Amino acid sequence: MNDVAPNGSTPTAHSRALRDPAPTRRPLMLCLSHLRWGFVYQRPQHVMSRLAQSYDVLFFEEPLFADHVEPQLLTSQPTQGVTVLVPQLPAGVPHERVIALQRELLDAYLAEHRHDELLLWYLTPMSLAFTDHLQARVTIFDCMDELSAFMGAPPELIERERQLLARADVVFTGGHSLWEAKRHQHANAHAMPSSVDIAHFAQARELLPDPTDQATIGHPRLGFFGVIDERFDIQLVDELARQRPQWQIVLIGPVVKIDPQTLPRRANIHYLGGKQYSDLPRYLAGWEVALMPFAINASTRFISPTKTPEYLAGGRPVVSTPITDVINDYGDSGVVSIADTPAAFIAAVEHALGAEARDSVLAQADAALNGMSWDKTCAAMKEQIECLR
C-alpha cells in the first residue's frame, strides 16, 4: 500500500459536521474498487468515465495507511462526473477496525451527499464487508478477473464472492471464458469483454516522435505495455532476448507483487517503467511487433487482455502465448500469432517482422476490431442496468 495521498487529493475529516442538502436527481453509482484510479488506466476508468455521463460516480478505493493521522477520506475528481474517495487510516489498525472505519467514513459521506437512488458497482467482493448494509436499487458485480487466483488473494475472497453473487442483480465478466465459469453461478451474467479506444491508439499508425527514453533504443523493437506481475512469463522473455540479442525488447509498466530482482537483465531488455495512458501511442508507434508474453498459470486462465485490441488499433502485429480468450477472439485474425514455446514465439516474431506481414497487418487489424469500442460496451452495460431500475 502507498502511504501518500493521490495528486490533487483534498482531505475530508470524518468529524466534519454533516449538512442536510436536498438529494440530487441523478442516480449515484458507487464503484468499490481494489484498483486505484491513478495506477494503470484500464477497464474501470474507461467504464466509469463513460457511465459518469448518466450517473454521479463515486470511485471508492482501498485504504491508505499513515502514522499519526485521523481517519478521513481523501477526495479528488480526476475527470468530469467522477469523484475518487480514498480512506486514509492510522497505520497498525486491526483488520476489524479497518472494516468498521471504512463503513463509518463511507456512511458519513453518503449522508452528506444525499441521492434519491443508489447503484452499487463491485469490482471486488471484499468491499462487501463494509457495504453489506447499503440498500441499492441495482447491485452490479463487474467480474474483471478471477481474483481468487491472483497472488496474495485473501483467503476469504471466495466466500465473499459467493455472497456477492447471491446479492447481485447482474454480473458482467471481463471476457468470454470467465463468463463460461460465472454463468453457472448467476442467472443474469453477461460477457462484457474489455474493449478499445480505437482513435486513441490509432495515433500509433502515424509517424510520431519517439519518447526520449525510447529514442536511443535500436531496432527491431518488440514491445509490451501493462502490469508486470505474476502473469508475466519471465523465462520466456529471457529466452527470447538470449536467442535473439539483436532484437530490442521494450517493457512498459509497473512491477507489482513480484521481486524486481527476478526479472531478466540483458543488454537488449529495456524496462521503461509505468507511463501515462496518453503517452502509450507514442511508444507503440516505435515498435515493430507487440508482445503478450503471459505465463500459463491459474492467474491467466480467465484473462481477456485489454492490450490485444489496443495493439491492433495501433497497427502492430501481436504475438501472444496461448491465452484462451486471445485464441478464441483473435486466433483466426491473421494478425495475432499464438505461440506455446520459446521456439514458436521466436518464429512468430520473425514472421511478423517480415515485409509481407507488414503489408497486410493494417487491414487484418481493422477487420479484427470491427465494431469494437468502449462506448458500445458501456452502452450494453447501461442497458442491463436500466432494465433493472
Backbone hydrogen bonds in HBPLUS format (Angstrom, degrees):
<---DONOR---> <-ACCEPTOR-->    atom                        ^
c    i                          cat <-CA-CA->   ^        H-A-AA   ^      H-
h    n   atom  resd res      DA  || num        DHA   H-A  angle D-A-AA Bond
n    s   type  num  typ     dist DA aas  dist angle  dist       angle   num
A0009-SER N   A0006-PRO O   3.04 MM   3  5.53 147.8  2.15 143.7 139.8     1
A0010-THR N   A0075-THR O   2.78 MM  65  5.16 144.1  1.91 137.9 149.9     2
A0075-THR N   A0010-THR O   3.01 MM  65  5.16 164.8  2.03 127.0 131.6     3
A0012-THR N   A0073-LEU O   2.64 MM  61  5.18 149.2  1.74 155.8 166.8     4
A0073-LEU N   A0012-THR O   3.23 MM  61  5.18 169.2  2.24 143.7 141.4     5
A0016-ARG N   A0013-ALA O   3.15 MM   3  5.48 166.0  2.17 110.0 114.4     6
A0024-THR N   A0114-ARG O   3.25 MM  90  6.73 154.2  2.32 138.4 138.1     7
A0056-ASP N   A0027-PRO O   2.93 MM  29  6.26 167.7  1.95 165.3 166.7     8
A0028-LEU N   A0117-GLU O   2.90 MM  89  6.18 172.7  1.90 160.7 161.8     9
A0119-LEU N   A0028-LEU O   2.75 MM  91  5.92 159.3  1.79 175.6 170.9    10
A0029-MET N   A0056-ASP O   2.76 MM  27  5.83 162.1  1.79 144.5 150.9    11
A0058-LEU N   A0029-MET O   2.82 MM  29  6.13 164.1  1.85 155.5 158.1    12
A0030-LEU N   A0119-LEU O   2.85 MM  89  6.15 169.0  1.86 171.7 168.1    13
A0121-TRP N   A0030-LEU O   2.84 MM  91  5.89 171.4  1.85 152.8 150.2    14
A0031-CYS N   A0058-LEU O   2.71 MM  27  5.94 168.9  1.72 177.4 177.1    15
A0060-PHE N   A0031-CYS O   2.77 MM  29  5.98 160.2  1.81 170.3 177.3    16
A0032-LEU N   A0121-TRP O   2.84 MM  89  6.24 158.7  1.88 163.0 169.6    17
A0123-LEU N   A0032-LEU O   2.89 MM  91  5.84 164.0  1.92 159.3 159.8    18
A0033-SER N   A0060-PHE O   2.94 MM  27  6.00 171.6  1.94 159.4 162.2    19
A0039-PHE N   A0036-ARG O   3.11 MM   3  5.27 168.8  2.12 113.1 115.3    20
A0046-HIS N   A0042-GLN O   3.07 MM   4  6.24 167.1  2.09 160.9 164.9    21
A0047-VAL N   A0043-ARG O   2.91 MM   4  6.01 171.3  1.92 164.8 166.7    22
A0048-MET N   A0044-PRO O   2.89 MM   4  5.88 168.2  1.90 150.3 153.9    23
A0049-SER N   A0045-GLN O   3.04 MM   4  5.82 159.2  2.09 140.7 146.9    24
A0050-ARG N   A0047-VAL O   3.18 MM   3  5.38 130.2  2.44  99.8 112.6    25
A0051-LEU N   A0047-VAL O   2.88 MM   4  6.14 162.0  1.91 156.3 162.2    26
A0052-ALA N   A0048-MET O   2.93 MM   4  5.94 133.3  2.16 140.4 151.3    27
A0053-GLN N   A0050-ARG O   3.11 MM   3  5.76 166.4  2.13 115.7 119.7    28
A0054-SER N   A0051-LEU O   2.91 MM   3  5.58 159.8  1.95 118.2 124.6    29
A0055-TYR N   A0051-LEU O   2.92 MM   4  6.06 150.4  2.01 150.8 160.0    30
A0057-VAL N   A0081-GLY O   3.07 MM  24  6.09 158.4  2.12 177.6 175.4    31
A0083-THR N   A0057-VAL O   2.91 MM  26  6.25 161.4  1.95 154.8 160.3    32
A0059-PHE N   A0083-THR O   2.78 MM  24  6.04 166.4  1.79 154.5 157.6    33
A0085-LEU N   A0059-PHE O   2.87 MM  26  5.96 164.9  1.89 140.9 144.3    34
A0061-GLU N   A0085-LEU O   2.91 MM  24  6.21 165.8  1.93 171.2 175.9    35
A0064-LEU N   A0087-PRO O   2.80 MM  23  6.21 158.1  1.85 163.7 171.3    36
A0089-LEU N   A0064-LEU O   2.83 MM  25  6.22 165.7  1.85 165.4 167.2    37
A0066-ALA N   A0089-LEU O   3.07 MM  23  6.44 152.5  2.15 158.6 166.9    38
A0091-ALA N   A0066-ALA O   2.91 MM  25  5.02 143.6  2.04 122.2 124.6    39
A0072-GLN N   A0088-GLN O   3.12 MM  16  5.40 153.2  2.20 146.0 153.7    40
A0088-GLN N   A0072-GLN O   2.76 MM  16  5.40 172.6  1.76 165.8 166.9    41
A0074-LEU N   A0086-VAL O   2.82 MM  12  4.99 166.1  1.84 139.0 143.7    42
A0086-VAL N   A0074-LEU O   2.88 MM  12  4.99 152.4  1.96 143.3 151.7    43
A0076-SER N   A0084-VAL O   3.08 MM   8  5.20 142.7  2.23 139.7 147.5    44
A0084-VAL N   A0076-SER O   2.72 MM   8  5.20 162.4  1.75 155.7 160.9    45
A0082-VAL N   A0079-THR O   3.10 MM   3  5.68 165.1  2.13 141.3 141.2    46
A0097-ARG N   A0094-PRO O   3.01 MM   3  5.32 121.2  2.37 104.2 118.9    47
A0098-VAL N   A0094-PRO O   2.96 MM   4  6.32 148.2  2.07 151.4 161.6    48
A0098-VAL N   A0095-HIS O   3.09 MM   3  4.99 117.4  2.50  92.5 108.1    49
A0099-ILE N   A0095-HIS O   3.11 MM   4  6.47 157.9  2.16 154.9 158.8    50
A0100-ALA N   A0096-GLU O   3.12 MM   4  6.38 160.4  2.16 142.1 147.5    51
A0101-LEU N   A0097-ARG O   2.83 MM   4  5.99 159.9  1.87 153.4 158.3    52
A0102-GLN N   A0098-VAL O   3.06 MM   4  6.24 158.7  2.10 147.6 153.0    53
A0103-ARG N   A0099-ILE O   3.10 MM   4  6.34 157.8  2.15 148.2 154.3    54
A0104-GLU N   A0100-ALA O   2.95 MM   4  6.22 159.6  1.99 148.6 154.1    55
A0105-LEU N   A0101-LEU O   2.88 MM   4  6.05 169.0  1.90 155.2 157.8    56
A0106-LEU N   A0102-GLN O   2.96 MM   4  6.01 164.3  1.99 147.8 152.7    57
A0107-ASP N   A0103-ARG O   2.87 MM   4  5.96 164.8  1.89 150.3 155.3    58
A0108-ALA N   A0104-GLU O   2.98 MM   4  6.09 159.3  2.02 146.8 152.5    59
A0109-TYR N   A0105-LEU O   3.05 MM   4  6.26 155.2  2.12 144.0 150.6    60
A0110-LEU N   A0106-LEU O   2.92 MM   4  6.18 165.5  1.94 157.6 161.2    61
A0111-ALA N   A0107-ASP O   2.93 MM   4  6.09 150.8  2.01 146.2 154.3    62
A0112-GLU N   A0108-ALA O   3.07 MM   4  6.24 145.7  2.19 140.9 149.6    63
A0113-HIS N   A0109-TYR O   2.88 MM   4  6.08 142.4  2.02 147.5 158.4    64
A0137-ARG N   A0118-LEU O   2.77 MM  19  5.87 154.8  1.83 165.1 172.6    65
A0120-LEU N   A0138-VAL O   2.98 MM  18  6.40 162.6  2.02 161.4 165.9    66
A0140-ILE N   A0120-LEU O   2.71 MM  20  6.00 168.1  1.72 163.5 167.8    67
A0122-TYR N   A0140-ILE O   2.79 MM  18  6.10 172.6  1.79 161.5 161.7    68
A0142-ASP N   A0122-TYR O   2.90 MM  20  5.98 152.7  1.98 154.7 163.8    69
A0127-SER N   A0124-THR O   3.38 MM   3  6.07 159.0  2.43 116.0 119.7    70
A0128-LEU N   A0125-PRO O   2.98 MM   3  5.63 164.3  2.01 120.1 125.3    71
A0129-ALA N   A0126-MET O   3.27 MM   3  6.08 167.2  2.28 120.0 122.7    72
A0130-PHE N   A0127-SER O   3.26 MM   3  5.98 151.9  2.34 117.0 121.6    73
A0131-THR N   A0128-LEU O   3.31 MM   3  4.95 157.3  2.37  95.9 102.6    74
A0132-ASP N   A0128-LEU O   3.10 MM   4  5.20 124.0  2.43 145.5 141.0    75
A0134-LEU N   A0131-THR O   3.03 MM   3  5.53 163.6  2.06 119.0 124.1    76
A0169-ASP N   A0139-THR O   2.80 MM  30  5.32 157.7  1.85 139.8 147.0    77
A0141-PHE N   A0170-VAL O   3.10 MM  29  6.52 160.4  2.14 155.5 161.7    78
A0172-PHE N   A0141-PHE O   2.93 MM  31  6.26 158.9  1.97 146.4 152.9    79
A0144-MET N   A0142-ASP O   3.09 MM   2  5.85 120.1  2.46 109.6  93.6    80
A0143-CYS N   A0172-PHE O   2.69 MM  29  5.86 146.3  1.80 168.9 162.3    81
A0174-GLY N   A0143-CYS O   3.01 MM  31  6.20 142.0  2.16 145.3 137.6    82
A0149-ALA N   A0146-GLU O   3.02 MM   3  5.82 161.6  2.05 122.9 128.6    83
A0150-PHE N   A0147-LEU O   3.05 MM   3  5.37 166.1  2.07 114.2 118.7    84
A0153-ALA N   A0150-PHE O   3.22 MM   3  5.70 147.4  2.33 139.9 135.5    85
A0157-LEU N   A0154-PRO O   3.08 MM   3  5.55 167.0  2.10 120.7 123.4    86
A0160-ARG N   A0156-GLU O   3.00 MM   4  6.25 160.0  2.04 154.5 160.8    87
A0161-GLU N   A0157-LEU O   2.82 MM   4  6.06 153.2  1.89 152.2 159.5    88
A0162-ARG N   A0158-ILE O   3.04 MM   4  6.31 151.7  2.12 141.9 149.4    89
A0163-GLN N   A0159-GLU O   3.04 MM   4  6.36 155.3  2.11 148.0 154.1    90
A0164-LEU N   A0160-ARG O   2.90 MM   4  6.17 155.9  1.96 147.8 154.7    91
A0165-LEU N   A0161-GLU O   2.85 MM   4  6.01 162.8  1.88 154.8 158.8    92
A0166-ALA N   A0162-ARG O   3.18 MM   4  6.38 141.9  2.33 137.3 146.9    93
A0167-ARG N   A0163-GLN O   3.19 MM   4  6.49 133.7  2.42 138.3 150.2    94
A0167-ARG N   A0164-LEU O   3.01 MM   3  5.05 130.6  2.26  97.8 111.3    95
A0168-ALA N   A0164-LEU O   2.79 MM   4  5.85 151.9  1.87 160.6 167.9    96
A0171-VAL N   A0188-ASN O   3.09 MM  17  6.27 163.6  2.12 144.9 145.0    97
A0190-HIS N   A0171-VAL O   2.78 MM  19  6.19 152.3  1.86 157.4 166.1    98
A0173-THR N   A0190-HIS O   3.02 MM  17  6.36 145.2  2.14 153.7 156.1    99
A0192-MET N   A0173-THR O   2.89 MM  19  5.49 157.5  1.94 144.7 152.1   100
A0179-TRP N   A0175-GLY O   3.12 MM   4  6.32 146.6  2.23 137.2 146.8   101
A0180-GLU N   A0176-HIS O   2.92 MM   4  6.22 150.5  2.01 147.9 155.3   102
A0181-ALA N   A0178-LEU O   3.11 MM   3  5.13 125.4  2.42  93.7 107.5   103
A0182-LYS N   A0178-LEU O   2.92 MM   4  6.22 156.0  1.98 150.0 157.0   104
A0183-ARG N   A0179-TRP O   2.81 MM   4  5.63 153.4  1.88 156.2 158.6   105
A0185-GLN N   A0182-LYS O   2.80 MM   3  5.09 154.3  1.86 110.9 119.9   106
A0186-HIS N   A0182-LYS O   3.11 MM   4  6.39 121.7  2.47 149.8 165.6   107
A0201-PHE N   A0197-ASP O   3.27 MM   4  6.64 166.4  2.29 162.5 163.9   108
A0202-ALA N   A0198-ILE O   2.80 MM   4  5.77 143.1  1.93 153.1 164.2   109
A0203-GLN N   A0200-HIS O   3.45 MM   3  5.97 160.9  2.49 106.4 111.8   110
A0204-ALA N   A0201-PHE O   3.02 MM   3  5.79 160.0  2.06 120.0 124.7   111
A0205-ARG N   A0202-ALA O   3.02 MM   3  5.52 164.5  2.04 114.3 119.4   112
A0206-GLU N   A0203-GLN O   3.04 MM   3  5.68 164.2  2.06 118.0 123.1   113
A0214-GLN N   A0211-PRO O   3.00 MM   3  5.43 152.7  2.08 113.2 122.0   114
A0215-ALA N   A0211-PRO O   2.95 MM   4  5.95 135.6  2.15 155.6 169.3   115
A0217-ILE N   A0214-GLN O   3.07 MM   3  5.51 162.4  2.10 116.7 122.3   116
A0248-GLN N   A0220-PRO O   2.93 MM  28  6.10 175.1  1.93 170.4 169.9   117
A0288-GLU N   A0221-ARG O   2.95 MM  67  5.54 159.5  1.99 141.3 147.5   118
A0289-VAL N   A0221-ARG O   3.35 MM  68  6.75 158.6  2.40 154.7 158.9   119
A0222-LEU N   A0248-GLN O   2.76 MM  26  6.07 161.9  1.79 161.9 165.8   120
A0250-VAL N   A0222-LEU O   2.81 MM  28  6.08 159.5  1.85 152.7 159.8   121
A0223-GLY N   A0289-VAL O   2.93 MM  66  6.43 159.9  1.97 158.0 161.4   122
A0291-LEU N   A0223-GLY O   2.67 MM  68  5.68 164.8  1.69 167.5 165.6   123
A0224-PHE N   A0250-VAL O   2.90 MM  26  6.31 140.3  2.06 160.5 172.5   124
A0252-ILE N   A0224-PHE O   2.80 MM  28  6.01 164.3  1.83 156.6 161.9   125
A0226-GLY N   A0252-ILE O   2.92 MM  26  6.40 147.8  2.03 152.3 162.0   126
A0228-ILE N   A0254-PRO O   2.90 MM  26  6.01 174.2  1.91 168.4 167.0   127
A0256-VAL N   A0228-ILE O   3.05 MM  28  6.33 155.3  2.11 148.8 156.0   128
A0232-PHE N   A0229-ASP O   3.01 MM   3  5.60 169.2  2.02 123.7 126.9   129
A0295-ALA N   A0231-ARG O   2.72 MM  64  5.32 161.4  1.75 136.3 143.0   130
A0233-ASP N   A0293-PRO O   2.88 MM  60  5.64 168.5  1.90 161.9 158.7   131
A0237-VAL N   A0233-ASP O   3.22 MM   4  6.53 167.4  2.24 155.0 157.4   132
A0238-ASP N   A0234-ILE O   3.00 MM   4  6.21 160.9  2.04 151.8 157.6   133
A0239-GLU N   A0235-GLN O   2.94 MM   4  6.09 159.8  1.98 148.4 153.5   134
A0240-LEU N   A0236-LEU O   2.88 MM   4  6.07 159.5  1.93 152.7 158.8   135
A0241-ALA N   A0237-VAL O   3.02 MM   4  6.20 161.6  2.05 149.0 153.2   136
A0242-ARG N   A0238-ASP O   2.90 MM   4  6.07 151.2  1.99 144.4 153.2   137
A0243-GLN N   A0239-GLU O   2.93 MM   4  6.02 168.7  1.94 154.3 156.2   138
A0244-ARG N   A0240-LEU O   3.14 MM   4  6.10 142.7  2.28 139.6 148.9   139
A0247-TRP N   A0244-ARG O   2.97 MM   3  5.63 160.4  2.01 121.2 127.1   140
A0249-ILE N   A0268-ASN O   2.78 MM  19  6.02 176.4  1.79 169.4 168.2   141
A0270-HIS N   A0249-ILE O   2.78 MM  21  6.03 164.8  1.80 175.4 176.2   142
A0251-LEU N   A0270-HIS O   2.84 MM  19  6.00 174.9  1.84 167.8 166.5   143
A0272-LEU N   A0251-LEU O   2.97 MM  21  6.17 166.0  1.99 158.4 163.0   144
A0253-GLY N   A0273-GLY O   2.85 MM  20  4.89 139.5  2.02  99.6 107.7   145
A0262-THR N   A0259-ASP O   2.87 MM   3  5.62 165.1  1.89 125.4 130.3   146
A0263-LEU N   A0260-PRO O   3.14 MM   3  5.53 162.8  2.17 111.6 116.9   147
A0269-ILE N   A0266-ARG O   3.08 MM   3  5.36 166.3  2.10 118.3 118.0   148
A0279-ASP N   A0276-GLN O   2.93 MM   3  5.36 146.3  2.04 110.6 120.5   149
A0280-LEU N   A0277-TYR O   3.29 MM   3  5.48 152.4  2.37 105.0 112.6   150
A0282-ARG N   A0279-ASP O   3.08 MM   3  5.66 131.6  2.32 115.4 127.0   151
A0283-TYR N   A0280-LEU O   3.12 MM   3  5.30 121.8  2.47 103.1 117.0   152
A0284-LEU N   A0280-LEU O   2.94 MM   4  6.14 171.9  1.94 163.6 166.0   153
A0285-ALA N   A0281-PRO O   2.89 MM   4  5.93 148.0  2.00 143.2 150.8   154
A0286-GLY N   A0283-TYR O   3.04 MM   3  5.53 148.6  2.14 111.1 120.0   155
A0287-TRP N   A0284-LEU O   3.13 MM   3  5.46 167.8  2.14 118.0 118.5   156
A0290-ALA N   A0317-PRO O   2.94 MM  27  6.15 177.8  1.94 170.4 170.7   157
A0319-VAL N   A0290-ALA O   3.02 MM  29  6.49 151.6  2.10 160.4 169.3   158
A0292-MET N   A0319-VAL O   2.90 MM  27  6.16 139.3  2.06 163.5 159.0   159
A0294-PHE N   A0292-MET O   2.98 MM   2  5.74 135.7  2.18 103.7  91.3   160
A0321-THR N   A0292-MET O   3.22 MM  29  6.55 153.3  2.30 162.9 154.9   161
A0300-THR N   A0297-ASN O   3.13 MM   3  5.57 151.8  2.21 111.0 119.1   162
A0301-ARG N   A0298-ALA O   3.45 MM   3  5.28 162.7  2.48  99.1 104.0   163
A0308-THR N   A0305-PRO O   3.32 MM   3  5.89 158.5  2.37 110.0 115.3   164
A0311-TYR N   A0307-LYS O   2.84 MM   4  5.87 164.5  1.87 153.6 155.3   165
A0312-LEU N   A0308-THR O   3.17 MM   4  6.44 162.6  2.20 149.6 154.6   166
A0313-ALA N   A0309-PRO O   2.84 MM   4  5.96 155.3  1.90 144.6 151.1   167
A0314-GLY N   A0310-GLU O   3.16 MM   4  6.37 141.5  2.32 139.0 148.6   168
A0314-GLY N   A0311-TYR O   3.08 MM   3  5.12 125.4  2.39  94.2 108.6   169
A0316-ARG N   A0311-TYR O   3.22 MM   5  5.68 168.3  2.23 144.8 145.0   170
A0315-GLY N   A0312-LEU O   2.83 MM   3  4.96 158.1  1.88 106.6 113.2   171
A0318-VAL N   A0335-VAL O   3.00 MM  17  6.36 171.3  2.01 162.7 165.5   172
A0337-SER N   A0318-VAL O   2.81 MM  19  6.19 166.1  1.83 158.4 157.1   173
A0320-SER N   A0337-SER O   2.85 MM  17  6.16 168.8  1.86 168.7 171.1   174
A0339-ALA N   A0320-SER O   2.86 MM  19  6.17 156.7  1.91 157.4 164.2   175
A0323-ILE N   A0321-THR O   2.79 MM   2  5.93 126.6  2.07 119.1 102.7   176
A0326-VAL N   A0323-ILE O   3.03 MM   3  5.31 121.3  2.38 106.1 121.5   177
A0327-ILE N   A0323-ILE O   2.92 MM   4  6.18 161.8  1.96 163.7 169.8   178
A0328-ASN N   A0324-THR O   2.95 MM   4  6.19 169.5  1.96 155.9 158.5   179
A0329-ASP N   A0325-ASP O   2.92 MM   4  5.81 156.5  1.97 139.3 145.9   180
A0330-TYR N   A0326-VAL O   2.85 MM   4  5.45 151.9  1.93 140.6 148.0   181
A0331-GLY N   A0327-ILE O   2.87 MM   4  4.26 139.3  2.04 119.8 125.2   182
A0333-SER N   A0330-TYR O   3.00 MM   3  5.13 166.9  2.02 116.6 118.5   183
A0345-PHE N   A0341-THR O   2.85 MM   4  6.06 153.5  1.92 153.7 162.1   184
A0346-ILE N   A0342-PRO O   2.93 MM   4  6.14 160.7  1.97 151.3 155.3   185
A0347-ALA N   A0343-ALA O   3.02 MM   4  6.24 161.0  2.05 146.9 152.3   186
A0348-ALA N   A0344-ALA O   2.92 MM   4  6.10 153.0  2.00 144.2 151.4   187
A0349-VAL N   A0345-PHE O   2.99 MM   4  6.27 154.8  2.06 148.9 155.4   188
A0350-GLU N   A0346-ILE O   2.95 MM   4  6.20 161.1  1.99 151.6 156.9   189
A0351-HIS N   A0347-ALA O   3.02 MM   4  6.27 151.8  2.10 144.0 151.3   190
A0352-ALA N   A0348-ALA O   2.96 MM   4  6.20 157.4  2.01 144.9 151.2   191
A0353-LEU N   A0349-VAL O   2.93 MM   4  6.17 138.2  2.10 146.8 158.2   192
A0354-GLY N   A0351-HIS O   3.00 MM   3  5.22 153.4  2.07 105.6 114.1   193
A0358-ARG N   A0354-GLY O   3.21 MM   4  6.55 155.9  2.27 150.7 157.2   194
A0359-ASP N   A0355-ALA O   3.19 MM   4  6.46 149.3  2.29 147.9 155.3   195
A0361-VAL N   A0357-ALA O   3.09 MM   4  5.94 129.1  2.36 149.6 162.0   196
A0364-GLN N   A0360-SER O   3.16 MM   4  6.32 164.6  2.18 157.4 162.2   197
A0365-ALA N   A0361-VAL O   2.80 MM   4  5.90 156.6  1.86 150.7 157.5   198
A0366-ASP N   A0362-LEU O   2.96 MM   4  6.13 162.8  1.99 149.8 154.2   199
A0367-ALA N   A0363-ALA O   3.05 MM   4  6.24 153.7  2.13 142.9 149.9   200
A0368-ALA N   A0364-GLN O   2.99 MM   4  6.23 152.7  2.07 145.1 152.4   201
A0369-LEU N   A0365-ALA O   3.04 MM   4  6.26 140.4  2.21 145.4 156.0   202
A0370-ASN N   A0367-ALA O   3.39 MM   3  5.21 161.4  2.43  99.0 104.2   203
A0372-MET N   A0369-LEU O   2.93 MM   3  5.50 168.2  1.95 146.0 145.6   204
A0377-THR N   A0373-SER O   3.14 MM   4  6.46 162.8  2.17 148.0 152.4   205
A0378-CYS N   A0374-TRP O   2.85 MM   4  5.98 169.1  1.86 155.3 158.2   206
A0379-ALA N   A0375-ASP O   2.94 MM   4  6.03 149.1  2.04 141.3 150.2   207
A0380-ALA N   A0376-LYS O   3.07 MM   4  6.31 150.8  2.16 145.1 152.1   208
A0381-MET N   A0377-THR O   3.02 MM   4  6.37 151.5  2.11 145.9 154.1   209
A0382-LYS N   A0378-CYS O   2.83 MM   4  6.05 165.0  1.86 150.9 155.0   210
A0383-GLU N   A0379-ALA O   2.97 MM   4  6.14 153.1  2.05 142.8 149.9   211
A0384-GLN N   A0380-ALA O   3.27 MM   4  6.53 155.6  2.33 142.2 147.1   212
A0385-ILE N   A0381-MET O   3.06 MM   4  6.43 156.6  2.12 150.4 157.3   213
A0386-GLU N   A0382-LYS O   2.81 MM   4  6.02 168.0  1.83 160.6 163.3   214
A0387-CYS N   A0383-GLU O   3.06 MM   4  6.19 145.5  2.18 142.7 151.3   215
A0388-LEU N   A0385-ILE O   2.94 MM   3  5.30 144.7  2.07 106.9 117.7   216
A0389-ARG N   A0386-GLU O   3.33 MM   3  5.15 150.7  2.42  95.7 103.8   217
